[in-house]
Amino acid sequence: MGRYGVMGGTFDPIHLGHLVAAQAALHEFELDAVYFVPSGQPPHKRHVTDGEHRYVMTLLATAANPRFYTSRVEIDRVGYSYTYDTILYLRQEFNSDEIYFITGADVISHLHTWYRYRELLQVCHFVAATRPGFAFDDALQSSSLTAAEVERISFLEVPSLAISSTDIRQRVRDGRPIKYLVPSAVENYIYKHALYRSGE
């Protein structure tokens, strides 16, 4: 039985902030590996780039790290994709109950709106990656989580999380550079497939 990180997100596109956060979690929590799971059809987001593009970009971004893997579990799932279902599936796949779900700290304030969030906090430990200066207390106070649930969340400060996928998409639309914000293979893929040229 190992200890695994699962990094969920739309990865639209994946960027260096995601990779730095995953590496920081790998070190901080002594994980054996981190699995990146591009979301399928997330119930809380619309206008998401086709899953196959996001999967390939994630694969390209993680290929150089032998402890990073990319999973198709949500991309291949029909209908809405829920983190709770994914974590249960991966616990079985890994034969491990030591799962650390790595996500952005901004989700904590609305975690109580997630599908079966109470059960989710019981089946995995949350790692909330955040940029410096993020107000942890404010996020927790607006989250409606109990003290016991808050204990299942660890905050991990990651300087490069100032980078955002939203900003990268806007930069592409504006014709501004994205070099050094995403891995070069992802940058080349975005331009080759003309992603993010039109509005969302």
C-alpha positions in Angstrom: 0.0 0.0 0.0 1.4 3.3 -1.0 0.6 7.0 -0.4 -0.7 8.7 -3.4 -1.5 12.3 -4.5 -4.4 12.9 -6.8 -4.4 16.3 -8.5 -7.7 17.2 -10.0 -8.7 20.1 -12.2 -9.8 21.1 -15.6 -6.2 21.7 -16.7 -7.4 24.1 -19.3 -4.5 24.4 -19.8 -2.2 22.8 -17.3 0.6 25.2 -16.3 3.7 25.4 -14.2 1.8 26.4 -11.1 0.1 23.0 -11.2 3.4 21.1 -11.6 5.1 23.1 -8.8 2.2 22.4 -6.4 2.2 18.7 -7.2 6.0 18.5 -6.6 5.6 20.4 -3.3 2.9 18.0 -2.2 5.0 15.0 -3.3 7.8 16.2 -1.0 5.7 17.6 1.9 3.5 14.6 2.4 6.1 12.0 1.3 3.9 10.7 -1.5 4.9 7.8 -3.8 3.4 9.4 -6.9 1.0 12.1 -8.0 -1.8 11.2 -10.5 -3.1 14.2 -12.5 -6.8 13.7 -13.3 -8.2 16.1 -15.9 -11.9 16.5 -15.2 -14.4 15.1 -17.6 -17.6 17.3 -17.8 -17.4 19.2 -14.5 -20.9 20.0 -13.1 -19.8 23.5 -12.0 -18.1 24.7 -15.2 -19.2 25.4 -18.7 -17.3 26.1 -21.9 -14.4 23.7 -21.0 -12.0 22.7 -23.8 -12.5 19.2 -25.2 -11.3 16.6 -22.8 -8.9 14.9 -25.2 -7.0 18.1 -25.7 -6.7 18.7 -22.0 -5.6 15.1 -21.4 -2.9 15.3 -24.0 -1.6 18.6 -22.6 -1.5 17.1 -19.1 0.4 14.0 -20.5 2.9 16.3 -22.2 3.4 18.4 -19.1 4.0 15.5 -16.7 6.0 13.2 -19.0 9.4 14.3 -17.7 8.7 13.5 -14.1 8.9 9.7 -13.3 6.6 10.2 -10.3 3.9 12.0 -12.2 1.2 10.1 -14.0 -1.9 11.1 -15.9 -5.3 9.3 -15.6 -8.1 9.2 -18.1 -10.7 8.1 -15.5 -12.8 11.3 -15.6 -12.2 12.0 -19.3 -13.6 8.6 -20.2 -16.5 8.8 -17.8 -19.9 9.4 -19.4 -21.9 12.3 -17.9 -20.9 14.7 -15.1 -17.7 13.9 -13.3 -17.6 14.0 -9.5 -14.5 13.9 -7.4 -16.1 11.6 -4.9 -16.6 8.9 -7.5 -13.0 9.4 -8.8 -11.4 9.0 -5.4 -13.4 5.8 -4.6 -12.2 4.4 -7.9 -8.6 5.3 -7.4 -8.5 4.0 -3.8 -9.5 0.7 -5.3 -7.0 1.0 -8.2 -4.2 1.8 -5.8 -5.3 -0.5 -3.1 -4.6 2.3 -0.7 -6.7 4.4 1.7 -3.9 7.1 1.9 -5.1 9.4 -0.9 -4.2 13.1 -0.8 -6.4 15.2 -3.1 -4.5 18.2 -4.3 -6.5 21.2 -5.4 -6.5 25.0 -5.3 -7.3 26.6 -2.0 -10.0 28.7 -3.7 -12.3 25.7 -3.8 -12.4 25.4 0.0 -14.9 28.3 0.4 -17.4 26.4 -1.7 -16.4 22.8 -0.9 -19.7 22.4 0.9 -21.5 22.6 -2.5 -19.6 19.6 -3.9 -21.3 16.3 -4.5 -21.1 14.2 -1.2 -18.4 16.5 0.2 -18.7 15.1 3.7 -18.0 11.6 2.5 -15.2 12.9 0.3 -13.4 14.4 3.2 -13.6 11.0 4.9 -12.1 9.0 2.1 -9.2 11.4 1.3 -7.1 14.1 2.8 -7.4 17.5 1.1 -4.2 19.4 0.2 -5.2 23.0 -0.6 -2.5 24.6 -2.6 -2.4 28.4 -2.4 -0.4 31.4 -3.5 1.3 33.5 -0.8 -1.0 35.9 1.0 -4.1 33.7 0.6 -6.5 34.3 3.5 -6.9 30.7 4.9 -9.2 31.8 7.8 -11.6 33.6 5.5 -11.9 30.6 3.2 -12.6 28.3 6.1 -15.1 30.6 7.7 -17.1 30.8 4.5 -16.9 27.1 3.9 -19.5 25.8 6.4 -17.2 22.9 7.3 -17.1 21.5 10.8 -13.9 21.5 12.9 -13.4 17.7 12.3 -13.7 18.3 8.5 -11.2 21.2 8.6 -8.7 18.8 10.2 -8.8 16.8 6.9 -7.5 19.8 5.0 -3.8 20.9 4.8 -2.8 24.2 3.2 0.3 24.3 1.1 1.8 27.6 0.1 3.1 27.6 -3.5 4.5 30.9 -4.9 3.9 30.0 -8.6 0.2 29.6 -8.1 -0.1 33.2 -9.1 -0.2 31.7 -12.6 -3.7 30.9 -13.7 -5.3 29.0 -16.6 -7.8 31.8 -17.1 -5.0 34.3 -17.6 -3.2 32.0 -20.0 -6.3 31.6 -22.2 -6.7 35.3 -22.3 -3.1 35.8 -23.2 -3.5 33.5 -26.2 -6.6 35.4 -27.3 -4.7 38.7 -27.0 -1.7 37.4 -28.8 0.6 37.8 -25.7 3.3 35.3 -24.8 2.7 32.3 -22.6 6.3 31.1 -22.6 7.5 30.0 -19.2 3.9 29.9 -17.8 3.3 26.5 -19.3 5.8 23.7 -20.3 7.2 24.3 -23.8 5.5 21.1 -25.1 2.1 22.5 -23.9 2.8 25.9 -25.4 3.6 24.2 -28.8 0.4 22.0 -28.5 -1.8 25.1 -27.8 -0.5 26.9 -30.9 -0.5 23.8 -33.1 -4.1 23.1 -32.4 -5.2 26.8 -32.3 -6.7 26.5 -28.8 -8.1 29.5 -26.9 -8.2 31.7 -30.0 -11.9 32.5 -29.6 -13.9 33.7 -26.6 -15.0 31.2 -23.9 
